[in-house]
Amino acid sequence: MFYELRQYVIRPGTRDRWVALMQEQIVPFQKRQGMQIVGCFTVPDDPEAFVWIRRFDDEAQRQKQYEAVYKSADWLEKIKPQIDEMLIRERMKVTLLEPTNKYLGLGTLES
């Protein structure tokens, strides 16, 4: 099992819209495709920062879920255009994390 830490920079003045998009569309859509979302976070002293974490059993599962999400018509036609309006993609950072044995039992975000 491993985690994916996704750190985003969103365009100035879009935080409320971004959070609403994540809560109302992105997270529910990805969960329907099998993604395990651990949590989503804003940064109190940085209104342009957004962080979220996903969990995967292994790399094969990650690749399968990436394909299910990012190559789907719903994502490409409905969700991605909204993301492109708010996310500064060139400043996005994705880091893979391996948990220490003591903390392997952490759960995922509930519906």
C-alpha positions in Angstrom: 0.0 0.0 0.0 1.1 3.5 -0.7 -0.2 7.1 -0.7 -0.2 9.8 -3.3 0.2 13.4 -1.9 -1.1 15.9 -4.4 -0.2 19.5 -3.8 -1.9 22.1 -6.0 -1.6 25.8 -6.6 -5.0 27.2 -7.7 -5.5 30.6 -9.4 -6.0 33.6 -7.1 -9.6 34.1 -6.0 -10.8 30.6 -7.0 -10.5 28.8 -3.7 -14.2 28.6 -2.8 -15.0 27.4 -6.4 -12.2 24.9 -6.3 -13.2 23.4 -2.9 -16.8 23.2 -4.2 -15.7 21.4 -7.4 -13.6 19.0 -5.3 -16.4 18.2 -2.9 -19.3 18.1 -5.3 -17.7 16.6 -8.4 -14.1 15.4 -8.4 -14.0 13.4 -5.2 -17.5 11.7 -5.7 -16.6 10.9 -9.4 -13.2 9.5 -8.5 -14.6 7.4 -5.6 -17.2 5.9 -8.0 -14.2 4.8 -10.2 -12.6 3.1 -7.2 -10.2 5.8 -5.9 -9.6 5.7 -2.2 -9.5 9.4 -1.1 -7.9 9.8 2.4 -8.5 13.6 2.7 -8.6 17.0 1.2 -7.1 20.1 2.8 -6.8 23.9 2.4 -3.8 25.8 3.9 -5.0 28.5 6.2 -2.2 31.0 5.5 -2.1 30.3 1.7 -5.4 30.7 -0.1 -3.9 29.4 -3.4 -2.8 26.1 -1.9 -4.8 22.8 -1.9 -3.6 19.4 -0.8 -5.2 16.0 -1.0 -4.2 12.4 -0.5 -5.2 9.2 -2.2 -4.4 5.6 -1.2 -3.5 2.7 -3.5 -2.9 -1.0 -2.8 -0.2 -1.2 -5.4 1.0 0.4 -8.7 -1.1 -1.8 -10.8 -4.3 -0.6 -9.0 -3.1 3.0 -9.4 -2.6 2.7 -13.1 -6.0 1.0 -13.5 -7.7 3.8 -11.6 -5.8 6.5 -13.4 -7.1 5.1 -16.7 -10.7 4.7 -15.4 -10.7 8.4 -14.2 -8.5 10.4 -16.6 -9.5 8.7 -19.8 -13.2 8.7 -19.2 -15.5 10.9 -21.3 -17.1 12.4 -18.1 -13.7 13.5 -16.9 -12.5 14.8 -20.2 -15.7 16.6 -21.2 -17.2 17.7 -17.9 -14.7 17.9 -15.1 -11.3 18.6 -16.7 -12.4 21.9 -18.4 -13.5 23.2 -15.0 -10.2 22.2 -13.5 -8.2 23.9 -16.3 -9.9 27.2 -15.4 -8.6 27.1 -11.8 -5.6 24.9 -11.4 -2.0 26.0 -12.3 -0.9 22.6 -13.6 2.8 23.5 -14.0 3.0 24.1 -10.2 1.3 20.8 -9.3 3.4 18.4 -7.3 2.6 14.7 -6.9 4.6 12.7 -4.3 4.3 9.0 -3.6 4.5 8.1 0.1 5.1 4.7 1.7 3.7 4.5 5.2 5.7 3.2 8.2 4.4 -0.2 9.4 2.8 1.3 12.5 0.4 3.5 10.5 -0.7 1.1 7.8 -4.3 0.9 9.1 -5.3 4.5 8.4 -8.7 4.7 6.7 -10.1 6.6 3.8 -12.5 9.5 3.5 -16.1 8.4 4.0 -19.0 9.5 1.7 
